[in-house]
Amino acid sequence: MPDILLFLWATYTSQICKLAMDTESKSTCLERPDFTWHRIFQLPLSGEGGGDSEEEEETSGTGDSDSSNGSASGTWSNSDMNDRIGDRETLVQLGSPYPQQILEAREQWVTVNVQDSRPDLFGQVFVFPRTSATAHVVLGTKNKQPLQSFTVCLRYFSDLTRNYTLFSYASKVHDNEILLFRAYPGTYTLSVAMDFVTYNCQEKESPEWVHICASWESATGIAELWVDGKPLPRKGLQKDYSVKAEASILLGQDQDTYAGEFDEMQSFVGEITDLHMWDRILTSAEIRLVRNNEALPPHAIDWRNLAYEIKHYVVLKPSLSSMYRVLQAAQNGKL
């Protein structure tokens, strides 16, 4: 077996199996040589000009040229594969003769590889220094499907007395597809598809870091709000609704249209950190783990592997909270 195939086997097979979206288990995937070898490394070629065909395949992005002309697939030579090492998109840009789970994995494959290159923001905060109708942070997500449930958690620090937005998720149908909003001292609202519920709790006398988690499920419409690890009475809204997948997700501003129309009097001023979002309801035990910055399995938005873009006057800075110095020391084995 050529060395290059051994290299590709070791590098890519486990990743491709992990991304399989069919009912086959990883072990079954690994046991099928036609799945992991022949089919992955055969590309639909339309003649002897293999290099040109691959270029056209990448440009079109359709992955179905083999079925359109009925031609048989050709195989890569060793030199072809040497040229393609590290080209992850080509490895999953396959034609119709290949297993459906590999074709479906293409988008997730690219997303996972991009995610893996992002810095760990542990101990960092987004500082929103002043009232603004422009300053915000745009967030990316791995989620590509409508949500039947979700949990959003974050930690914030602000001395504002007016209302402000903590988390804004807008679809092209509803600007408040998901909105976590601090209405006034001691009062929060959670919106799902323009409907909302209100929660009341005791406000701290002096500004302190607050950890907050909001969750909702379609099957019952039940929404939960946890403040500093303590649950508030559950409410209900939008039973049987599905949250739209295509979304503009922002920190710092309330979207009155998709990705726009900000009101500076609803903007956030202060610091935000430890933002996470899941496509499920977290258990009470998991909420406690998140509050203590314990690791949980990969999820849609992960502060320790965050896709983000800062817009206008927002600054990423180390946290001044002693909590992070203690946690960092513990992780480094110094405590």
N, C-alpha and C positions, 0 to 999 in steps of 0.2 A: 504494500500500500504506500503510495507517495507520501513523503513527509508533510507536504502541504495539506493533504487531507487530514492527517493526524492533528496538525495544528488547528485546522478549522473545526474538527470534531471537538477538541478540548475547549476551544474558545466559545463556540456558538451553540452546541447542541443543548446544553442545560438551559440556556436562555430561551431558545426556541420552544423547548418543552414546557418551560414555566409559562410561556405566553399562550400555549395551546388553549383554545377557547371551546373545544369540543368536549365530549364526555370521556375521552380517553385519559387515563392517568399518566403521570410523568413516566412511571415505570414501563407502561405499555409503549409510550413514545420511544423510550431509549432502546426497547427490544426490537424495534422495527427498522432494519437497515435501509429498506427502500424509502422509509419516511425521512430518516435523518441523513441519508447520503445521496442516493441517486436522484431523488425528487428535488431535494433542496438545491443541488448544484447543477441540475440541468436547466438551461434557460431556453426559452422559445427563440430559435434563430431562424431567419428567413433566407437561408442560403449560406454561402461560404464566407461572406463578409460579416463575421460574427461581431467584431468590434462595433461596426456601424449599427447593427441591430440592437445591441445593448444600449447604445447611446440613444436611439430612438425610443427604446423601452423606458429609459429613465425620464426622458423629456415628456412623454405622454402620460406616464403615471397610471395607465389603465390596467396593466397587468393581464391583458387578455388578447394580445396580438396573436398568440398561438392558436386560439380558437377561431379567430377571425379569418385566417387564411388556410387553416387546415393542415399546415405543414408540421412535420415531425420535429420534436425538440432535439437540439444538438447539445453536446456536453462541453463543458469548459475544459480547455487544456490546462496543464500545470501553470503555464505562463499567464493564461487568462486569470487563474485564481490568485496567482501572486500579485497581479495588478489590482485585484479586488479585495485584498486583505484590509480590514478596517472599514470597508464600504458597507456599513450595516444596512443601508436602504436597498442596495442591490440584492443582498441576500434574501430579502423578503419581498422583492418586487418580482413576483413569479407569475407564470401563466396558468391557464385553467387546468392542466393535468395534475396540479399539485394539491395536497390535502387542504381542505377548506380552512382548517384551523390556522394554517400557516398564512394563508391569504388574509384572514381576519386579523392576524397578529401584527400586520405591517405597521399600522398606526401606533399601536401600543409599544412595539419594539423601538421605534424611533423616539417615542416619548420617554420610555424608561431610560434609554441611553442619554438623552439630554438631561433628564432629571439627575442622573448619577453624577453629572459634572457640576452641579450647583453647590455653593458653599453651605456649610452648616451655620445657621444664624443663632445658635444657642448663645445666650448672654448678650445678644444685640437687640436694639429697639429701633422702631421707626419713630423719629421725633417730628411732630407736626408743630412748628414753632409759633404759628400765628393764625388768626382767623383769615380764611381765604376762600374764594370761589373757584380756585384752580388747583390747589395742592392736593394730590392724592397718590395712592399706590395701586397699580393695576396688578391683579393676581391671575396666575394661570392655574389650571386644574387638569388632572388626568381624566376626570369624568367626562364621558361622551354620551351617556344615556340619561333619560328622564329619571328624576329621583322620586322614589316611593317613601324615602325617609332620609333624614340627615341629622347630623350633630355638628355644631360650630362652637369652638372654644377659643378664647383669647384672654389676654391679660392687658389691662389698660391703667393709665395713671393720668388724671386730669383734675384741675381745680376749677373747671367751668361750672357755672351755676345754671346757664341756659341749656336748652336741649341740644343734642348732638348725635351724630351717626357713628355707630361702632363697626357695622358690617353691612355692605350693600351688594346684593346679587340681583341684577336686573336682566330680564329677558326682553325679547322684542315684542312680547305680548303685554307684560306687566313690568313697570319700572320697580315696583316693590314685590318682585317674585319671592325674594327673601330679604328681610330688613330687620336688623337688630338695632334698636334705637333707645337711647336714654332720654326720656321725655322731659323729666325734671328730677330734682333730687329725690332718690328713693323710688323712682318709677321707671320701669322699662317696658317697651312694647316689642313684640315679635310679630312680624307680618309675613304671611304666605299668600301670594297671588292677590295682593291688595286688601285682603282681610287681615285683622290683627287682634291680638289679645294683650291685656295689660297686666303687669305684675308689680306688686308693691313690696318694698323691703326697707329695712332701717339703713339710712345713709350714714356713713362714717362722719364723725365731727370734723376731722382734718383730712386733707387729701392723702390717700394711700393707694397702693396697688390693689386692683380688684380683679379677681379671676371670675369669668362668666362663661357659662355653657348654655346653649339653647338647642333643643332638639324637637323634632316633629315626625309623625308617621302618618302616612296616607290611610292605612287600613282603619284606624280609629279616629284620626284627626287630633289625637292627643299631643299637646305641646308641653315641653318641660323647660323650666329655667332654673339653673343652678348658679348661685352667687357665693363665691368663696367656699365652694364645696358643700353648700347647703341647698337642698331643693325647696322651691316655692310651690304653693298649691298648683296642681296641673290644670290646664285649660284646654279647650278644644276649638279647632277651626279647620276648614277646608278638607273635610273627610272625603276620601276617594279621589283626591286631586293628585296629579303628577307634576312635580316641579320641572319646568323646562330645562333642557340640557344646555342649549346654546345660551351663554350668559356673559354679561360684563360684570366682573367681580372687583369691587373697589374697597379700599380703606380710606377714611378721611372725608368722604363726601357722600351725600344722599343723592342718588340718581333720580331725577324727575323724568328723564327719557333714557333710552338705552345709551349708556356711556356718556351722558351729558346732562345739561341744565342743572348745574349745582347752585345751591343757595348757601352763601357764606354764613348765614345765621344758623345753619344746621351742620356746619363743618366741624370736624374734630380738632381740638387743640390739646396737645399733651403727648403721651407716649403709648405705643402699642407694641406688644411682643407676644410670643408663644401662640401664634395663630394656627389653628388646625381645623380641618373639616373632613367629615366622614359621610359616606352614603348609607349610613345605618344609625340606629339609636345606640348610644353607649350605655353600658350598665353603670350602676352607681359605683361599683368597684373601679371601673375604667375611668370614670370622671375623677375619682380621687387620684388615680395614677397620672392622669393628664395634668391635674393641678400641681402635682409634685414633680412634673417634668420627667416622668418615667416613659420609656420607649413603648410604643404600640406598633402593631403591624402597619405596613405601608397604607397610606390613605390619600384621598383626593387632593387635599392641600396640607402640606406638612412644613412647619416652620423650620425644621432641620434639613429640609431639601426643597426650598421654596423657589417657585418661578414667579418673579415679580419685575415690575418696571416702575421706577419713581418718576412722577410727573410734577414739575415745578418745585416749590419749596418744601421738600421733605428730606430729612437727613437720617442716614443709618449710623447709629452710634452705639458704643458699649453701654450696657445698663449700669446705672449707679446703685442698683439694689444689691445689698449684701447677700441676698439669697443666691445669686448666681456665682458669687465668689466662693461661697460654701459648697455649692453643688459641684463647681468646677474642681475644687480642691479634693472633694470626695471621689470624683471620677478619676482624678490623677493619682489617687492612692495616698494623698497627703494628710488625710484625716483618719 
